[in-house]
């Protein structure tokens, strides 16, 4: 029962972050912090060896450095960088590459859809919902947290942490 609750945190945070980013174009720091703390709890509950936990933190560190390098020139937002890193923590080194590939694919599809939405739909035809008008604004970026969350949800069932907790 406890393992099920622990396992539920990751998909719930992915869904919440995707929705929050879509509606606000922001990813609050607390989402990444919850993911980090929940991973530590999950790893300890699953009895992961310290070496295995270390490889997960290596994935986190690499993703954070890459995210910061992409943030500095303004290619991604700071929330995206932190969210990608905290999601990579759950992926570990064994699932980080599939996570990044799915994130790239989902991000490309999301970007094409939003650019098409911005090009085809006249803003005067839209409901006056602030989040929808902001999403339509060509000066605003893409809510990449949506793509990261989709990728995380696709890869999560294949991760070490999921496998360990699902079999206990």
C-alpha positions in Angstrom: 0.0 0.0 0.0 2.8 2.5 1.0 4.7 1.7 -2.2 1.6 2.4 -4.3 1.3 5.8 -2.6 5.0 6.6 -3.2 4.7 5.5 -6.8 1.6 7.7 -7.3 3.6 10.9 -6.4 5.6 10.9 -9.7 2.7 10.7 -12.1 0.7 13.1 -10.0 3.5 15.7 -10.1 4.0 15.1 -13.8 0.3 15.8 -14.5 0.2 18.8 -12.1 3.3 20.3 -13.6 2.1 19.9 -17.2 -1.2 21.6 -16.4 0.4 24.3 -14.3 2.9 25.1 -17.0 0.3 25.2 -19.7 -1.9 27.5 -17.7 0.7 29.8 -16.3 3.9 29.4 -18.4 5.7 28.8 -15.2 7.0 25.8 -13.2 7.3 26.6 -9.5 10.4 25.4 -7.6 8.3 23.5 -5.1 7.4 20.9 -7.8 11.0 20.0 -8.3 11.6 19.9 -4.6 8.7 17.5 -4.1 10.1 15.3 -6.8 13.5 15.3 -5.2 12.3 14.5 -1.7 9.8 11.9 -3.0 12.6 10.2 -4.9 14.7 9.9 -1.8 11.8 8.4 0.1 11.0 6.0 -2.8 14.7 4.9 -3.1 14.9 4.3 0.7 11.5 2.5 0.7 12.6 0.4 -2.2 15.9 -0.5 -0.6 18.0 0.8 -3.5 21.7 0.4 -2.9 23.6 3.6 -2.3 25.5 3.1 -5.5 22.2 2.9 -7.4 20.9 6.1 -5.7 24.2 7.7 -6.6 23.6 6.9 -10.3 20.2 8.6 -10.1 21.8 11.7 -8.7 24.4 11.6 -11.4 21.6 11.7 -13.9 20.1 14.6 -11.9 23.4 16.5 -11.9 24.0 16.1 -15.6 20.5 17.1 -16.5 20.8 20.2 -14.2 24.1 21.3 -15.8 22.7 20.8 -19.3 19.5 22.6 -18.3 21.5 25.6 -16.9 23.5 25.7 -20.1 20.3 25.9 -22.1 18.8 28.4 -19.7 21.7 30.9 -19.9 21.1 31.8 -23.6 17.4 31.8 -23.0 16.6 28.6 -24.9 14.6 27.2 -22.0 13.2 28.6 -18.8 14.7 28.1 -15.4 11.7 26.1 -14.2 12.1 23.8 -17.2 15.8 23.2 -16.4 15.0 22.3 -12.7 11.9 20.2 -13.6 13.9 18.2 -16.3 16.7 17.6 -13.7 14.3 16.4 -10.9 12.5 14.2 -13.4 15.8 12.8 -14.6 16.5 11.9 -11.0 13.6 9.4 -11.1 14.8 8.1 -14.5 18.4 7.4 -13.4 21.2 6.9 -15.8 19.6 3.8 -17.2 16.4 5.6 -18.4 17.7 9.1 -18.9 18.4 8.8 -22.7 14.9 7.4 -23.5 13.4 10.2 -21.3 15.4 12.8 -23.2 14.4 11.3 -26.6 10.8 11.2 -25.7 11.0 14.8 -24.4 12.5 16.0 -27.6 9.8 14.2 -29.7 7.0 15.5 -27.4 8.6 19.0 -27.4 8.8 19.0 -31.2 5.1 18.0 -31.6 4.0 20.4 -28.9 5.9 23.3 -30.5 4.4 22.5 -34.0 0.9 22.3 -32.5 1.3 25.6 -30.6 2.9 27.4 -33.6 0.0 26.2 -35.8 -2.5 27.3 -33.2 -0.8 30.7 -33.1 -0.8 31.0 -36.9 -4.2 29.6 -37.8 -6.4 30.8 -35.0 -7.4 34.5 -34.8 -7.1 35.6 -31.2 -10.4 37.5 -31.5 -12.1 34.1 -32.0 -10.7 32.7 -28.7 -12.5 32.8 -25.3 -11.0 35.6 -23.3 -9.2 33.2 -20.9 -5.9 34.8 -19.9 -4.0 31.5 -20.1 -5.3 30.8 -23.6 -4.5 34.3 -24.8 -1.0 34.0 -23.3 -0.5 30.7 -25.0 -1.5 32.3 -28.3 0.9 35.2 -27.9 3.8 34.8 -30.3 6.2 36.6 -28.0 5.7 33.9 -25.3 7.6 30.7 -25.3 6.4 27.1 -25.4 5.3 25.4 -22.1 8.0 22.7 -22.3 7.1 21.3 -19.0 4.2 19.6 -20.8 6.7 17.7 -23.0 8.9 16.8 -20.1 5.9 15.5 -18.2 4.7 13.4 -21.1 8.2 11.9 -21.6 8.5 11.2 -17.8 5.1 9.4 -17.8 6.1 7.3 -20.8 9.4 6.2 -19.4 8.5 5.9 -15.7 7.1 2.4 -15.8 10.4 1.2 -17.3 12.6 2.8 -14.6 14.5 1.0 -11.9 12.7 2.8 -9.1 9.2 1.8 -10.5 10.3 -1.8 -11.0 11.7 -2.1 -7.5 8.7 -0.5 -5.8 6.1 -2.3 -8.0 7.5 -5.7 -7.1 7.7 -5.3 -3.3 
